[in-house]
């Protein structure tokens, strides 16, 4: 089935460690996004990419990094510089301008 | 900058009752408007969207929403709620022609009483 796959679903990280969240889509979508969701809050945009080998910072990019080496993959690295990394992370993709944005099932990151 | 407000953090309705979830946006021009639903621990599913045309938009699962420019609102409605509608609902606005830079409201959690 086509869709967006995020892994792992649950991840625990020690303070000071970097961690990478995977996002893969087989929808042939050009644009991909990473959002962060905190309890009781809406989603906030971390990074987005409109085409391969290009990406832009969103509203809360500090402490995060991404890459877009392949159209179907858009991994997010949460670095040790991110002050409050514990959150629910959602990856999304879109086929083109004005079209629906589809979301993955999300990844829970907990810093212990 | 654009913003989206969902005034109701929690709403509880009885099964079979009607539902209206409020959404107000702040943006100078005509926005692109969306409603998404999220089940606990899951991703978001698009219910409906408004880009242009008829201001009353029909979506999936029996939901509809009406765009009112004069009130800067895009309220979500359903005439008869089912227990399976219990979830969190997010209103979002995109303010560019690509319809892809979404700003989300804080969400409204819907609970359904039997």
Interface residues (C-beta under 8 A of the other chain):
Chain A: X4 X31 X33 X40 X41 X42 X43 X44 X45 X48 X88 X90 X92 X94 X96 X97 X98 X99 X100 X101 X102 X103 X104 X105 X106 X108
Chain B: X4 X9 X32 X36 X41 X42 X43 X44 X45 X46 X49 X51 X90 X92 X97 X98 X99 X100 X101 X102 X104 X105 X106 X107
